[in-house]
């Protein structure tokens, strides 16, 4: 059996709150950041569970399209 080690760096090592000013500027609502991050996690879970790999940037852009 192949062993796999997974690291979750989002909100552990990477603080997404640093993006708040950009979301505030783009959407006039910093709460969109939370919606975007929730959507990003959902997309990441789906592509992982369906074994259809997408890189983080692609998932992040798609999540932004969804919340926009």
N, C-alpha and C positions, 0 to 999 in steps of 0.2 A: 504494500500500500504506500502510495506517495504521501509524504508529509508536507504540509503547507503551514506557513506562519503568516498571519495577517496582522497588519498594523492599522489601527484607525487613528489617523492624524487630525481629522476634521474636528474642530472645537477642543482638541486635546493639545496639539502642537500648533495648529493654525487658528488664529483668532479671527473669525469672520466679521466681528464687530468693526474691524479696521476698514471694512468696505462701507460702513454706514454713511459717511459723507457723500459717497458716490451715488448710493441709492437715494439719499435725500435730494441730491441735485437732479438726478434723472427722473424721479417719480414724485418728488415733493412729499414723500412719505417714507420714513425710515423703516416702517413695518414691512414694506415690500421685501426687505432683506430677509426677514424671517420666513416669509412665504417662498422666496427664491431658494433658501437653504433647505426647507422642507421638501420642495419639489426636486431639488438636486439629489437629496438622499433617496427619494422614491425612485427616481430614474436610475441611480446607481444600484439600488437593490434589484430592480427589474432586469437591468442588463447583466447583472451578476447571476441571478437565478435562472435566466434564460440562456446563459452561456453565449451572449452576443456582446462581446467586449467593445466598449467605447472608452476612449481616454477621458480623463477628468475634464479637460477643457471642452470637449465636445458635449459632455453631459451638462456642464455648467452653462454653456451657451444655449442648449436646448431648454434647460430649466428657466433661463432668463426669457426666452421666447414665450414660454408658457405663461409666466406671471405677467409679462408685458401685455 
